Amino acid sequence: MSTTTPAVGKRPQRGPFAWVGAFTGFYPAQAEEFSHLDPVTRFLYASRSVILVISAQSAAIAGLLAATHRRFAVLPFVLVFVGYVVLHAISNLSNDYFGYRRGHDTEDSPRRRYTLHPIASGAVTPRLLAGGLVVLGVIALSIAAYFIALRGWGALILAAVGAVLLYAYDAAPRALKELGLGEVAAFAVWGPLMIGGGYYVITGRLSGEAFLVSVPIGLGVASILIGKHIDQRIFDTSQQQRTLPVLLGERGARLLNRSAVAAMYVVTLVAIGTGSLTLFALVVFVAAPRAVRALRVMSRPAPQEPPPGYVGWPLWYHRVCLVHHRAFGWLFILGLAVGVVFPRVRIG
């Protein structure tokens, strides 16, 4: 499921430094710029590597919860981490492929205005895309097979649910994002499925605490996608893409998204109050100023033109939600990490 935004920072052009830069640097604005990049870097940009951080965060949270309960296992955690990032990359590439194939990613579409579309621009050849997808698919299937052998039916069910949601989001004839369910799927995937499910395959046990702790992260990822779909609501309406903001209208969708951002902090406090998180999780409130900014931005209609120097137009609500969620996610991870060292500093 795609939740894209242009990144910030400079990008190197070749080799390992370029691969790292693909996770932090500007997306190339023109197809010609791809000619200076090696195939691995081009493929990373095509998969919108900068947004893959949200999957890495979900994996880290699952691992830290396992460590808090003294059930951490290195190899399962590493495979969860790699698997989540790989699946997210497959989702992004699938989103671009089917959006372009079905005629949604037209030249005037928001998708082709805020950053380069790798397929439509010709910057990435079909051969490179297909080869990369085969490699990613083999990695994902191998990791799934390992966990099914390790954990049995529970892992099989989780893998099946994940595969169905990956397919249904944009590859199915009637995709979830066309039915107003894409945003709900984003919450379910990056929250309960990745964190609660990741905890299970790492430890071999289901945990109600893990599922509760997953809710703020799921809400944050959903807010990013809702923001993006508000930004492109008019275009989606013309393409019969019945996203949640299309169904609710702009004002209703902005209200929903403000509620989601606020609920991230409310649920975190609930998790602390019930003893599911240590008191160190209060560090997430360092991100509160960004949350307040997101709430203020979403309380008003978007401007007609981008501010000077703004990167990523016409995305507006999406960007402010992403900036907030990334900060919230890293602080959430920090609180969990300190809680691993001092697990008894909690209310319950």
C-alpha positions, 0 to 999 in steps of 0.5 A: 500500500502506497503512502508516498512523499518526496524526501529531503536531502541530497542523493549520491549517484552510484554504489552503496552510498547511493543506496543509502541516499535513496532512503533519505534523498530527493527523488529525481525529478526528471527521467534523464537523472536516472541515467546517472544512477546504477540499477540498484539505486534506480530500483530503490527510487522506483519502489519509493524507498524513502517511505519504507521507513514506516515498515521498518518502524513497525518491525522494530516495535514488534522486536522491542516488544518481544525484547521487553517480554524477554522473548526476543530472537535475533534471526526471526526479528531480522527476517521480520524486518527484511520481510516488511520492507520487501513487502512494502516495496512490492506494494509500492511497485504494484501500486504504480504498475496497476495505477498506470495500466488501468489509466489512473496515473495520467499525465495530469494526475497527482501521482505524476506531479509530485514525483517521477512515475518510474513506469510512465516516464520510462526511467525504469525499464519493464525488464528491470522492474520485472527482475526486481519484483522477482527477486523481492517475491522470492525473498518474501516467499522464502521468509514466509516459508521459514516462519510457517515451518517455525510457527505452523498454522498461525504464521500461515494464517498471517501470511495468507491475510497479508497476501490477500490484503496486498493483492486486494489493495490495488491489484484486485479487479475491485481494489480496496482503495476503490471501495473506501477500504484502503485506509482501513487496510493501511491501519490493519496492516501497519498496526495489528498485522505487522506489530501484533503478527510480528510479535507472534512470529518472533516469540511464538505467542499472541499478545493482547498488549502487542495488539493494543500497542500497535494501534497508535502506529496503525492510526499514524499510517492511516493518517498519512494515506487519508491525507494523501487521498484528501489531496487527490480527492478531486482527481480520484472522483473523476477516475471513479476511485472511491477512496474514503475522502471521496465518500466522506467529502473533504471536510468529513475526511479532514475531521476523521484525520484530525481524530486519528492523529489525536487518537494516537496520543490517547491510545498511547496513554491508555496503553501506559495506564494499563501497563502495556507500555512503560512510562518511558513511552511518554516521550512520544509527546515530544512530537506533540508540536508536529501533531498540533501543526498537523491538526491546524493544517487539517482544520483548513482547506488546502491553499490553491498554490504551493508556498515558495520552495514547497516540495511535493505539491499537490500533496499537502495534508499527506506531507504534514501527516507523514512528518508527524508520524515519522517523528512519533514513530521514532520517539515511540521506538525510543520509549520502547527501547528504554523500556527494554532496559527498565521494564518495571517502570510502568503503572500496571 
